[in-house]
Amino acid sequence: MTRIGPLALAVLGLLEEHPRHPYDIACTMHQRNMDEHIRLSMGTMYHVVDQLQRLGWIRPTETARDGRRPERTIYAVTPEGRERFLERLRELIAEPKREYSSFEAGLSFLHQLTREEAAALLRQRAAALRAQVERWDDVLDQHTHLKRLALIEVEMVQDLRRFQADWAIHIADEIESGTLEWAVHAEGHPHRDPTCGRAAEGVEAIGEER
């Protein structure tokens, strides 16, 4: 079984629009701000392209030369690649998946800080998130030539930033007011099944962020 990671999905999706070479894929991702949501490096890009070609999901169509630059191989999606791309796309849109968040990991041990420091750090995070919202609002204002659908993922991330900033301020207020209890004991945590969370075996990931 082969799982399609975020970068592999982006490669297949952009090649589905029209054939491209890997450098063009990376430039397009940058122009559309996709590298804000998908980890991108040229080394990983070429590795993913090689994997997809070996699987028969993309194929080289021609080589092109731009001026004195080295020749670049242009790739297109195969029918099997398109089928796997759409299958994975439908799964990502329709099925919520557990995602591992470093912020949530930190919140698990928030109580090990003093009330004062915990509240201050949450307010610091809220301020940083609101600064990001302002910066991306400016970016969106500069992309008025694009239709809303082209930036729908940015819109969602902006809403999540706003929500998390408001939530962080709310929790900081509760900490400072004493509304949120600050004594957490080990026996208070629910029992966890030791078999939960084991990685699936026999699954190869293409373009998966690690």
TORVO-189537 format. One record per residue (C-alpha): residue number from 1; x, y, z; residue in one letter. Coordinates in pm, 1 decimal. Example, Ala and Ser with C-alpha at 12.3 -4.5 7.8 and 13.67 -1.06 7.14 Angstrom:
BEGIN
REC pos        X        Y        Z code
REC   1   1230.0   -450.0    780.0    A
REC   2   1367.0   -106.0    714.0    S
***
This chain:
BEGIN
REC pos        X        Y        Z code
REC   1      0.0      0.0      0.0    M
REC   2    132.0    345.1    -91.1    T
REC   3     12.6    656.8     86.3    R
REC   4     25.9    988.3    -95.9    I
REC   5    171.6   1261.3    125.0    G
REC   6    112.5   1636.5     89.6    P
REC   7    403.9   1706.1   -146.3    L
REC   8    321.5   1410.7   -372.3    A
REC   9    -38.9   1529.1   -382.2    L
REC  10     78.6   1875.8   -487.1    A
REC  11    301.0   1730.7   -760.6    V
REC  12     19.3   1518.3   -899.8    L
REC  13   -231.3   1802.6   -872.4    G
REC  14    -12.9   2054.8  -1052.2    L
REC  15     82.2   1805.7  -1322.1    L
REC  16   -287.8   1733.0  -1365.4    E
REC  17   -329.8   2099.8  -1467.5    E
REC  18    -65.1   2059.1  -1737.7    H
REC  19    278.6   1896.1  -1781.8    P
REC  20    563.1   2066.1  -1594.3    R
REC  21    920.9   2011.1  -1486.5    H
REC  22   1001.9   1984.6  -1112.4    P
REC  23   1142.9   2337.4  -1087.0    Y
REC  24    822.5   2477.5  -1240.2    D
REC  25    619.0   2276.4   -986.9    I
REC  26    819.8   2427.5   -700.5    A
REC  27    787.5   2781.7   -841.2    C
REC  28    412.9   2740.8   -884.8    T
REC  29    377.8   2615.8   -527.9    M
REC  30    567.7   2921.8   -406.8    H
REC  31    364.1   3162.8   -620.1    Q
REC  32     39.3   3017.8   -484.5    R
REC  33    173.7   3019.0   -126.8    N
REC  34    132.7   2641.9   -109.7    M
REC  35    472.2   2616.2     59.7    D
REC  36    307.1   2773.9    365.1    E
REC  37    109.3   2451.1    410.4    H
REC  38    328.2   2190.3    239.8    I
REC  39    693.0   2144.4    331.6    R
REC  40    899.8   2204.2     20.5    L
REC  41   1262.9   2156.4    -75.4    S
REC  42   1404.8   2082.7   -419.8    M
REC  43   1584.6   1772.3   -292.2    G
REC  44   1259.3   1627.1   -163.6    T
REC  45   1078.9   1740.7   -478.3    M
REC  46   1310.9   1542.6   -706.9    Y
REC  47   1287.2   1241.3   -475.7    H
REC  48    906.0   1250.2   -487.6    V
REC  49    906.1   1290.3   -867.1    V
REC  50   1136.4    988.5   -895.1    D
REC  51    907.1    781.9   -670.1    Q
REC  52    596.9    877.8   -865.6    L
REC  53    766.6    790.7  -1194.3    Q
REC  54    876.0    450.6  -1063.9    R
REC  55    517.4    381.2   -957.4    L
REC  56    396.8    467.7  -1306.9    G
REC  57    184.2    758.0  -1182.9    W
REC  58    372.4   1019.7  -1386.6    I
REC  59    578.4    989.3  -1703.4    R
REC  60    836.2   1206.7  -1878.6    P
REC  61    704.7   1366.0  -2195.3    T
REC  62    994.1   1578.3  -2318.9    E
REC  63   1302.5   1769.3  -2218.5    T
REC  64   1323.4   2146.5  -2243.5    A
REC  65   1605.1   2398.2  -2218.9    R
REC  66   1558.9   2759.9  -2107.0    D
REC  67   1851.8   2962.2  -2238.4    G
REC  68   2181.0   2831.7  -2101.1    R
REC  69   2017.0   2640.9  -1818.6    R
REC  70   2048.5   2261.3  -1808.9    P
REC  71   1783.3   2054.7  -1980.3    E
REC  72   1478.7   1986.4  -1766.7    R
REC  73   1250.7   1686.7  -1796.0    T
REC  74    881.2   1766.4  -1825.1    I
REC  75    637.3   1521.6  -1667.8    Y
REC  76    267.9   1445.4  -1713.4    A
REC  77     22.3   1245.4  -1502.2    V
REC  78    -68.1    896.7  -1621.9    T
REC  79   -427.1    765.9  -1603.5    P
REC  80   -332.0    557.2  -1297.5    E
REC  81   -170.9    861.2  -1135.3    G
REC  82   -483.5   1068.2  -1193.3    R
REC  83   -697.8    794.0  -1040.4    E
REC  84   -476.8    771.8   -731.0    R
REC  85   -463.5   1152.6   -701.4    F
REC  86   -842.3   1188.0   -707.7    L
REC  87   -884.4    896.6   -465.8    E
REC  88   -648.0   1060.4   -215.1    R
REC  89   -799.1   1406.0   -270.5    L
REC  90  -1149.2   1280.7   -193.1    R
REC  91  -1020.2   1107.6    119.7    E
REC  92   -843.0   1422.0    246.4    L
REC  93  -1147.0   1644.4    193.2    I
REC  94  -1412.3   1410.5    332.8    A
REC  95  -1242.2   1219.4    615.2    E
REC  96  -1105.7   1395.3    925.9    P
REC  97   -770.0   1250.7   1026.4    K
REC  98   -579.6   1269.6   1350.7    R
REC  99   -300.8   1521.7   1308.6    E
REC 100    -10.2   1563.0   1547.9    Y
REC 101     19.6   1919.8   1671.3    S
REC 102    320.3   2047.7   1864.7    S
REC 103     94.0   2310.6   2023.2    F
REC 104   -139.5   2043.1   2155.1    E
REC 105    161.1   1851.4   2286.2    A
REC 106    268.7   2162.8   2475.8    G
REC 107    -80.8   2217.2   2614.8    L
REC 108    -67.6   1867.7   2765.8    S
REC 109    196.6   1998.6   3008.6    F
REC 110     79.7   2357.7   3044.6    L
REC 111      8.8   2296.2   3413.7    H
REC 112    380.2   2242.2   3480.6    Q
REC 113    435.1   2614.9   3433.6    L
REC 114    329.4   2877.1   3682.9    T
REC 115     -6.9   3040.3   3622.6    R
REC 116    163.4   3369.6   3544.7    E
REC 117    402.4   3224.3   3287.3    E
REC 118    136.5   3005.9   3122.3    A
REC 119    -97.4   3301.6   3078.7    A
REC 120    182.6   3523.1   2948.5    A
REC 121    290.3   3261.9   2692.6    L
REC 122    -65.0   3214.6   2568.7    L
REC 123   -100.6   3589.2   2522.7    R
REC 124    232.9   3591.1   2340.7    Q
REC 125    105.7   3319.8   2106.6    R
REC 126   -217.3   3510.6   2046.2    A
REC 127    -21.9   3822.9   1953.9    A
REC 128    195.7   3626.1   1712.1    A
REC 129   -110.2   3466.9   1551.2    L
REC 130   -281.3   3802.7   1507.8    R
REC 131     34.8   3937.9   1346.4    A
REC 132     23.0   3645.5   1102.8    Q
REC 133   -341.7   3719.6   1028.9    V
REC 134   -257.6   4080.9    947.6    E
REC 135     36.7   3978.4    727.6    R
REC 136   -172.5   3729.0    532.3    W
REC 137   -459.5   3974.0    498.7    D
REC 138   -208.5   4200.2    324.3    D
REC 139    -96.6   3909.8    103.2    V
REC 140   -457.7   3835.4      8.8    L
REC 141   -514.7   4202.3    -73.0    D
REC 142   -227.0   4174.6   -321.9    Q
REC 143   -388.2   3872.9   -490.2    H
REC 144   -718.1   4034.0   -586.1    T
REC 145   -659.2   3912.0   -943.3    H
REC 146   -714.0   3556.2   -822.7    L
REC 147  -1055.5   3407.8   -763.1    K
REC 148  -1149.9   3314.9   -408.1    R
REC 149  -1139.0   2942.2   -484.7    L
REC 150   -769.0   2967.7   -570.3    A
REC 151   -694.0   3078.7   -214.3    L
REC 152   -956.4   2883.2    -22.2    I
REC 153   -696.0   2698.9    186.9    E
REC 154   -543.8   3031.4    296.5    V
REC 155   -889.4   3150.3    400.8    E
REC 156   -934.9   2841.9    619.0    M
REC 157   -593.7   2883.1    782.3    V
REC 158   -671.1   3249.5    852.8    Q
REC 159   -994.3   3149.7   1027.9    D
REC 160   -806.1   2889.9   1232.2    L
REC 161   -546.9   3151.1   1333.0    R
REC 162   -820.4   3389.2   1446.0    R
REC 163   -996.5   3114.8   1640.7    F
REC 164   -678.1   2996.8   1810.1    Q
REC 165   -575.3   3351.7   1902.7    A
REC 166   -915.5   3416.7   2060.9    D
REC 167   -904.8   3078.3   2236.5    W
REC 168   -557.3   3145.7   2377.3    A
REC 169   -669.9   3480.8   2518.4    I
REC 170   -980.3   3317.0   2668.1    H
REC 171   -772.5   3048.8   2842.9    I
REC 172   -520.0   3307.8   2962.4    A
REC 173   -808.7   3503.5   3116.3    D
REC 174   -935.7   3188.8   3289.4    E
REC 175   -589.8   3109.8   3424.8    I
REC 176   -541.6   3459.0   3564.0    E
REC 177   -888.8   3471.4   3718.1    S
REC 178   -852.7   3128.5   3878.8    G
REC 179  -1148.0   2988.2   3682.3    T
REC 180   -924.7   2719.8   3533.9    L
REC 181   -797.5   2480.2   3802.2    E
REC 182   -420.6   2440.3   3817.5    W
REC 183   -369.4   2109.7   4004.2    A
REC 184   -352.7   1817.5   3765.1    V
REC 185   -276.6   1471.6   3906.3    H
REC 186   -169.5   1164.5   3713.8    A
REC 187   -467.4    962.9   3836.8    E
REC 188   -699.0   1222.5   3687.3    G
REC 189   -604.5   1133.0   3332.6    H
REC 190   -815.3    878.0   3144.7    P
REC 191   -672.2    532.3   3092.8    H
REC 192   -490.3    498.3   2763.4    R
REC 193   -485.7    173.5   2570.6    D
REC 194   -114.7     87.2   2521.5    P
REC 195   -193.8    -49.6   2174.9    T
REC 196   -327.6    286.8   2052.6    C
REC 197   -115.0    510.2   1836.3    G
REC 198     99.8    236.9   1682.7    R
REC 199    210.0    319.7   1333.2    A
REC 200     46.3    124.9   1053.4    A
REC 201    271.9   -145.2    915.3    E
REC 202    347.0   -199.6    549.3    G
REC 203    254.7    151.8    439.4    V
REC 204    497.2    342.5    221.2    E
REC 205    448.5    719.2    223.8    A
REC 206    528.2    937.1    -76.0    I
REC 207    585.6   1305.3     -8.1    G
REC 208    485.3   1266.9    357.1    E
REC 209    596.3   1539.5    596.7    E
REC 210    809.2   1406.7    882.8    R
***
